[in-house]
Each structure stands twice: as structure tokens, then as C-alpha cells.
Amino acid sequence: MKTSIKKELLNHILDRINDNVLTTENKDDWHFHCFNEDYYIIYHNKAVEWLKIHSIDTFEAIETVKDYELQHFGEFTTKINPESIVNMLAYIYGEELMYSFNIDSVDKLRHEILIELEDKNNN
């Protein structure tokens, strides 16, 4: 995952914490609440811009989604359009990021995210 995406997704998780969407009580659903409950990106043009901002080749993005879905679901079902692909990428990268934290409370998650963001800002 590119550093720019990681930083953006960490900020997204932090926003969900600050909005009290993520709580210690719903820990098992953190990924769902951040990356599956609602669309991460809406509108075709915003999705195209998101890919450009993060320097992601369209075909690379499609291939990432395809490989993930085939591995986890046995079939590739995401529609091939910018919005669908970007939202699935956010889901995939969000899952990778969320499960990289072995944390049992929202306060510890906030703390770890702030440390990660500080490290990213200093580099």
C-alpha cells in the first residue's frame, strides 16, 4: 500500500473514531464501519481523481481488486468503473491496515494511529 493511501486511510479511521462510530464495544466491526458501511468515494470523477492523486494505474487497480476477490470469494464481481474499483481498493487496503493493529480498545487504536501519522509527517 502506498504511503499516501495509508496516511489517508489512517485519517479516515481517526475521523470515524472522533465521530464515535468506532467504539471498544464494536471492535469486531471496525473494518465494516470504516470501509464497508458506506461508500468511501462517491462520484465517477472523484474516483478517477483519487487514482491519479495516489498514482495508481487503472489496470493495476482492477488487477488488485480481481486478485483479492478471486482469492477471498472465488469470483470477481466488482463492476469495472472507477467508483466501484476505488471503493473496493479502500475496502482491501482498509482491511490490511485495520488488521495490522492488534488492539483491543478504541483509545489504543487512536493512540497507534496518531503515532503512525506523526511518523508519516516526519518522513
N, C-alpha and C positions, 0 to 999 in steps of 0.2 A: 504494500500500500504506500502510495506516495505521501511524503511528509505533509504536503498541503492538504490532502484529503484527511489525513489523520488529525491534523490540527482543527480542521473544520468540523469533523465529526465529534471530536472531544468537546468543542464548544457547544455543539448541538446537545450532547448528553448533559453538559453542565446547565444549559438552558432548561432542559426537562427536569433536572434536579431543582433548580431555582423556582420553577413553576409548580413544584410539589407533585409532579406527575410520577416521578420515581421516589419510592419510599423503601425503607428497610423491609416493610411488610410485603411489598410486591416484588422482591428481589428476583424471583424466578421469571418474572415477566419484563424485566428491564429492557431487554433487546426488543421485545414486541412493542413496548410503549414508545421506544425511540425510533424504531425503523420499520415498523410494520402496521402500527395502528392507523397511521395516516400517510399520505404521500410525502416523501422527503422534498421532492421538487415537483412543482406543477407548471404546466405550460411547455410546449414544444421548444420555444426559443430559449427559455431559461435552462432547459436541459442541454440544449446544444451549447450554450454559453458555458455551462458547468463543465462539460467535457473539454472545451477549449481552455478554460481557466486552469484546469488541472493537467493540461497537455496529454489527454487520453485520446488515442486513436479510436475512431468509431468501431473499426473491426476488432481491435483489441478488447474494447468494452463488450462487444457482442460475444466474443470468444470466452471471456471471463465468465459471463453470465451462463452461457451454454455449458461450459465445463462444470460449473458449480451445480447447475440443475441436473445434469446427467449423473453426476456423482451422488447427489443427495436425493433426487426424486426419480431418477431413471428415465426422465424425458425432459426435453427443452420446450417450455410452454410460454415463456415471456414473449410478448409481441415485440417485433423488431421496429421500434420507434424510439426516438431519443428519450422521451419521458419514461417509458417503461424500462428501458435499459438502465438509465441513470438511477431510477428508484430501486431497481434490483441490485445495482452496484452498491448503493448506500446500505441496503439490507446485508449484503455479503460482507462488505468492509466493516459495517457496524457490528455484525456478529463476531468477526475476527477481533475487533477492538474490545468489545464488551467482555468476551470470554478470556481476554488476556489479563483481566483483573480477577484475582482470586480474593474477592472481598465479600464480606457478609453484612455490611451496613452502608447506607447511603452517605453517611458522613465520611466514611473511609473512602468511598468512591469519589466524592467531591475532592477530598484531600489529594488522592492519587492523580486525578485529572489536573488539578491546579499545579502539581509538581511537574507533570508531563508538559503542560502548556508553558510553564516557566522555562523548562529545558529547551523547548522548541523556539521560544522567543530569544533565548540567549545564544542560539546557534545560528 
